[in-house]
């Protein structure tokens, strides 16, 4: 009986050790089963190099699918620091690779939920003619999605016409360019330089903005996170 009792005690100890080891592993397995991955394909247009792009992304709560487009356009215009305050700390993806005219990136180990993805500033600046708009992914529904790249236009256009005859274009009207400060008008003038009849943002530039024969002014190189307005400073006789 003593031998059997000893064997029983040893068996119980071994069973306890097995439970101690196996139970945490089983729990860990349940956590991992709730995470998944998603492949993102970006339709590449034009000659821009879509390789080695990276995205910032945030997990978001309580976003309706019908609001994705509106919110994505809103968040596209916000700096990363602003989004971090609004949505919490961001994460960063690995770099994209290009295959068959598509930029591809795989995100592994995401928990179930909805995520906002936004091209980071370095990657945005790298692309000259196109960019990737901010977008949402519902990880419970999507495991592979396709995003269309868009034309990147950081220019501002003005056309000056006669008040009573908009077919009459006014040449030679002088404007200055200002930027808004937190959505409010502020007298912060923006300097520009002129090249080939067009104007470019230039901190050292002192050129005046003057409408051409078509009554137009076009300014390039604006900051995508700022808002601007024109101020007319010299008009034509009889206007």
C-alpha angles and dihedrals in degrees: 000000000000091000093049091048090051091050090049092052091050091049091051092050091050091048091051091050091050091051092049091053099039101043097063090045091052091050091049089052090055091054093050091049089063092058125077143165137246132205115217120200119192118201104232117217128185129354099309116123107243094183122110095020118150132201135211112221138188134194108235133195133216098009116151116220091234088060095053096096096045094046093043090056090048095048091045088069095050126091120242091249090056092049091048089057092047102040105019131253115339131228128215129228129223118260124284124247125207122233127164094349092309130107110224131196130172122208112200131195101019117161118232113280144073124306135193116217123196130175108248120242096255092053092043091054091048092063112076104186107015139033140185114250121227112268143179128235125197101209092198090061107026129061095156128025138171122221124194117224117229136215111270109222116170094170133112124216132202130182121190116202137166112277093229098033114036091185088068108087116205117224124196100028111145123223138176125213123230134178128226119242111220091333095309127106110258128174095243106139120210117219120222139184125213125232129167090349092305131101130233132193106258125166089210096041121113103177121134120236107241126177116243128224089287091052091249139135123187123189123192134196101044123165109254091217096055134075122220141194136192122234119200110226104166126027134183127273112281092019 
